[in-house]
Amino acid sequence: MIGGGAGAGQAQGANPGFARGRRLRSTPALRRLTAQIRVAPADLVLPVFVKEGIDAPVPIGSMPGVVQHTQDSLRKAAHEAAEAGVGGLMLFGIPSGKDPVGSQADAADGVVNVALQHLRADLGDELVLMADLCLCEYTDHGHCGVVTPARGGLRGQGGEFVVDNDPTLDRYAAVAIAQARAGAHLVAPSGMMDGQVAAIRAGLDGAAFTEVPILAYAAKYASGFYGPFREAAEGAPQFGDRSTYQMDPPNADEALREVAQDLAEGADAVMVKPALPYLDIVARVAEAVQVPVSAYQVSGEYAMVEAAAANGWVDRERAILETLVAIRRAGAGQVLTYWAVEAARLLTR
């Protein structure tokens, strides 16, 4: 009998094999002592958005508490993250001008590259500066690569156009070099182009950035949970969607193939995105590899908890920490989360 009365408990107590799991749950100190999974501030990475041409931070309506930063407000936020013990920042940029090939992504005076220069000068190696490596925020069409007319009867993302894989690889290599030159400790390709890690590794090595690691968004799914991010990064596709290059949600074995391919091409660490709807993928990847595994708790996951908390439906702080524990329990060593600084403070209070 579960939770039985005194009589049942006394009868069972005579059996030396009767297990009382509640003994180790009886006090907060015992629960802390016997916890299998712990989340530390250093496990957390804060995604941040920096926008060109604004003079004050711009709140993101669908992500309460998250803003598009100015260069100055980003520097302040980075110092706060370092003081809280957060492990790193992942930078996303919104340029004031966009074009078909995303030329501001690798411009020396591009918004993320300027931010990297400032942050590296301010913080040195105090936390890990990660640069998201993609083109969607920088292109006028909002896709993650170079768009060309569809060929050979292939129906593209917009019917007549397709994101052209191989020309995009050249762009990714150029962006990686620019980010490394600006001060990124690590580059993180998220475009899901075939061969992207190999192209980036060759580009970095050829430019003498052999020590800059690659965190590959290896298993990035075409998810419905990215909506608020597209408001934040101003990078929604202007036609079609990204389902021809991001992974199809029903597929799990394919994630392991993508991860294996990225590692074979030279990735130093891998990521699963999103996190909570794909904890099974996180677990399978963590079991299969011997490199660091990250998971990205994406904007839709953040927005759902914030909305539920605003309506009084969940205990906000408890839900935040429980989601992070779940992601770590599944096998992620690092978690990208918009709550990184707040969670770090909650974990150390």
C-alpha positions in Angstrom: 0.0 0.0 0.0 1.5 3.4 -1.0 1.3 5.9 1.8 -0.6 3.4 4.0 -1.6 4.0 7.6 0.3 3.2 10.7 -0.9 -0.4 10.9 0.3 -1.2 7.4 3.6 0.5 8.0 4.2 -1.5 11.3 3.4 -4.7 9.5 5.8 -4.0 6.7 8.4 -2.8 9.1 9.0 -6.3 10.3 10.2 -7.2 6.8 14.0 -6.3 6.6 13.7 -6.0 2.8 11.0 -3.3 2.9 12.5 -0.1 1.3 11.5 3.3 2.6 12.5 5.7 -0.2 11.0 8.6 1.9 13.8 8.3 4.4 16.2 10.2 2.0 13.6 12.8 1.2 12.7 13.8 4.8 14.7 17.1 4.9 16.0 19.6 2.4 19.6 18.8 3.5 19.1 15.1 2.8 17.5 15.8 -0.6 20.5 18.1 -1.5 23.0 15.5 -0.4 21.4 12.7 -2.4 20.5 14.6 -5.5 21.8 12.8 -8.6 21.8 15.8 -10.9 23.0 19.3 -10.0 22.8 22.5 -12.1 25.7 25.0 -11.6 25.9 28.5 -12.9 28.9 27.5 -15.0 26.6 25.0 -16.9 24.5 27.8 -18.3 24.9 29.9 -21.4 23.0 33.2 -21.9 21.8 33.9 -25.5 21.8 37.6 -26.2 20.7 39.8 -29.0 22.5 43.0 -30.1 21.0 45.4 -32.6 22.5 48.0 -34.7 21.1 51.5 -34.8 19.2 51.7 -31.5 20.1 54.0 -28.6 18.2 52.0 -25.8 17.4 48.4 -25.2 14.2 47.2 -27.0 12.0 44.8 -25.1 10.8 41.7 -26.9 7.1 41.4 -26.5 6.9 37.6 -26.7 9.8 37.1 -24.4 9.2 39.1 -21.1 12.5 40.2 -19.6 14.5 39.7 -22.8 15.7 42.7 -24.9 17.5 43.6 -28.1 20.6 45.2 -26.7 22.6 48.2 -27.7 26.4 47.7 -27.6 26.6 49.5 -24.2 23.7 47.6 -22.6 25.2 44.3 -23.9 28.5 45.1 -22.2 26.6 45.7 -18.9 24.6 42.5 -19.3 27.8 40.6 -20.0 29.4 41.9 -16.8 26.3 40.8 -14.8 26.5 37.4 -16.4 30.1 37.0 -15.4 29.4 38.2 -11.9 26.6 35.6 -11.6 29.1 32.8 -12.6 27.4 32.1 -15.9 29.5 30.0 -18.2 29.2 31.9 -21.5 27.2 34.1 -23.8 25.8 33.2 -27.3 25.7 36.3 -29.5 23.1 37.0 -32.1 23.1 40.2 -34.2 20.5 42.3 -35.9 22.2 44.6 -38.5 20.7 47.9 -39.7 21.1 46.7 -43.3 20.5 43.4 -44.9 21.3 41.9 -48.3 20.9 38.6 -50.2 24.2 37.1 -49.0 24.2 38.5 -45.4 27.4 40.5 -46.0 27.2 42.2 -42.5 27.8 38.8 -40.9 31.5 38.8 -41.8 32.1 42.6 -42.0 34.7 43.8 -39.5 32.3 46.5 -38.4 29.3 44.2 -38.3 27.2 44.3 -35.2 28.3 41.0 -33.7 31.9 41.4 -34.6 32.0 44.8 -32.9 30.3 43.4 -29.9 32.8 40.6 -29.7 35.7 43.0 -29.8 34.2 45.0 -26.9 33.4 42.0 -24.8 36.7 40.4 -25.3 38.4 43.6 -24.3 36.2 44.0 -21.3 36.1 40.4 -20.0 39.1 38.7 -21.5 38.6 35.0 -20.8 36.3 35.4 -17.8 33.5 33.8 -19.6 33.2 32.0 -23.0 32.1 34.2 -25.9 30.2 32.1 -28.4 29.2 33.5 -31.8 26.1 32.0 -33.4 27.2 31.4 -37.0 24.3 31.7 -39.5 23.0 34.1 -42.1 19.3 34.4 -41.3 19.5 37.6 -39.3 21.6 39.2 -42.0 19.9 38.2 -45.2 17.0 40.2 -46.7 15.1 36.9 -47.4 15.6 35.5 -43.9 17.0 32.2 -44.9 20.1 30.6 -43.4 22.1 30.6 -46.6 22.5 31.8 -50.2 19.3 31.6 -52.2 19.4 30.7 -55.9 16.9 29.7 -58.5 15.7 26.1 -58.2 17.3 23.8 -60.8 16.4 20.5 -62.4 12.8 20.4 -61.4 13.6 20.9 -57.7 10.9 22.8 -55.9 12.6 25.2 -53.6 11.6 26.9 -50.3 9.8 29.6 -52.3 8.6 27.4 -55.2 11.2 29.0 -57.6 14.1 29.4 -55.2 16.2 27.1 -53.0 18.8 27.7 -50.2 21.9 26.6 -52.1 24.0 24.4 -49.8 27.5 24.6 -51.3 27.8 28.4 -52.0 26.5 28.9 -48.4 29.5 27.0 -47.1 31.9 29.6 -48.4 29.9 32.3 -46.6 30.0 30.3 -43.4 33.8 29.9 -43.6 34.2 33.7 -44.1 31.9 34.5 -41.2 33.8 32.1 -38.9 37.1 33.7 -39.7 35.6 37.2 -39.0 34.1 36.1 -35.7 37.3 34.4 -34.6 39.3 37.5 -35.6 36.9 39.7 -33.5 37.5 37.7 -30.4 35.0 34.8 -30.3 36.3 32.0 -28.1 34.0 29.5 -30.0 31.9 29.6 -33.1 28.6 27.8 -33.3 27.2 27.0 -36.8 23.4 26.7 -36.7 22.4 26.8 -40.3 22.2 23.0 -40.8 23.9 23.0 -44.2 25.5 19.7 -45.2 29.3 19.9 -44.8 29.2 23.2 -42.8 31.6 22.0 -40.0 34.2 20.8 -42.5 34.1 24.1 -44.4 34.3 26.2 -41.2 37.2 24.0 -39.8 39.1 24.4 -43.0 38.5 28.1 -43.1 39.6 28.6 -39.5 42.7 26.5 -39.8 43.6 28.2 -43.0 43.4 31.6 -41.3 45.6 30.4 -38.4 42.7 30.0 -35.9 43.4 26.4 -35.3 42.6 26.7 -31.6 39.1 28.1 -32.0 36.6 25.3 -31.3 33.3 24.6 -33.1 30.1 23.9 -31.2 27.9 22.4 -33.9 24.1 22.8 -33.8 24.2 19.2 -35.0 20.6 18.2 -34.3 18.5 21.3 -34.9 14.9 20.5 -35.6 12.4 22.4 -37.7 10.4 23.3 -34.7 7.3 25.3 -33.9 9.0 26.6 -30.7 11.1 29.2 -32.5 8.4 31.9 -33.0 9.5 34.4 -30.3 13.1 34.1 -31.4 12.2 35.3 -34.9 10.7 38.4 -33.4 13.9 38.9 -31.3 16.4 38.2 -34.1 14.2 39.7 -36.9 15.2 36.8 -39.1 11.9 35.1 -40.1 12.0 33.6 -43.7 10.3 35.9 -46.2 9.1 32.9 -48.2 8.8 29.2 -47.5 10.2 27.7 -44.3 13.4 25.9 -43.2 12.1 22.4 -43.3 14.4 21.4 -46.2 17.5 21.9 -44.1 16.5 21.7 -40.5 15.6 18.2 -39.2 12.1 16.7 -39.3 10.6 16.3 -35.8 9.6 12.6 -36.1 13.2 11.5 -36.8 15.5 10.4 -34.0 18.1 8.1 -35.7 18.8 10.9 -38.2 20.0 13.0 -35.2 22.7 10.5 -34.5 23.8 10.5 -38.1 24.0 14.3 -38.1 26.0 14.3 -34.9 28.4 11.7 -36.2 28.9 13.6 -39.4 29.6 16.8 -37.6 32.1 15.1 -35.4 33.8 13.4 -38.3 34.1 16.9 -39.9 35.8 18.3 -36.9 33.2 19.6 -34.4 34.5 19.8 -30.9 31.1 19.8 -29.2 27.5 19.3 -30.3 24.1 20.7 -29.6 20.5 19.6 -29.6 17.8 22.3 -30.3 15.1 22.6 -28.9 15.6 21.1 -25.5 12.5 20.1 -23.6 10.5 18.6 -26.6 13.6 16.7 -27.6 15.0 15.3 -24.3 15.0 11.8 -25.8 17.4 13.1 -28.5 19.5 14.8 -25.8 19.8 11.5 -24.0 20.6 9.4 -27.1 23.2 11.9 -28.2 24.8 12.1 -24.8 25.0 8.3 -24.6 26.5 8.0 -28.1 29.3 10.6 -28.0 32.3 11.5 -25.9 32.3 15.2 -26.5 30.4 18.0 -24.6 26.7 18.0 -25.4 24.7 21.2 -25.1 20.9 21.8 -25.4 19.2 25.0 -26.3 16.1 25.9 -24.2 14.5 27.9 -27.0 12.4 31.0 -27.0 9.1 29.1 -27.2 10.0 27.1 -24.1 10.8 30.3 -22.3 7.7 32.0 -23.4 5.4 29.2 -22.3 6.7 29.2 -18.8 6.6 33.0 -18.6 3.0 33.1 -19.9 1.9 30.3 -17.5 3.6 32.1 -14.6 2.0 35.4 -15.5 -1.4 33.8 -15.3 -0.6 32.2 -11.9 -0.7 28.7 -13.3 2.8 27.6 -12.3 5.3 28.6 -9.7 7.7 30.5 -11.9 11.0 30.0 -10.1 10.3 26.4 -9.4 9.4 25.7 -13.0 12.5 27.4 -14.3 14.8 25.3 -12.1 12.9 22.1 -12.8 13.2 22.5 -16.6 17.0 23.1 -16.2 17.3 20.0 -14.0 15.4 18.0 -16.6 17.7 19.0 -19.4 20.8 18.2 -17.4 19.3 14.9 -16.3 18.7 13.9 -19.9 22.5 14.3 -20.5 23.2 17.9 -21.5 26.4 19.2 -20.0 25.6 22.8 -20.9 22.2 24.5 -21.3 21.6 27.6 -23.3 18.7 29.5 -21.6 17.4 33.0 -21.5 17.1 32.5 -17.7 20.8 31.9 -17.3 21.6 34.9 -15.1 18.4 34.6 -13.0 18.9 30.9 -12.6 22.5 31.3 -11.6 21.4 33.6 -8.8 18.7 31.3 -7.7 21.1 28.4 -7.6 23.5 30.3 -5.3 21.2 32.2 -3.0 
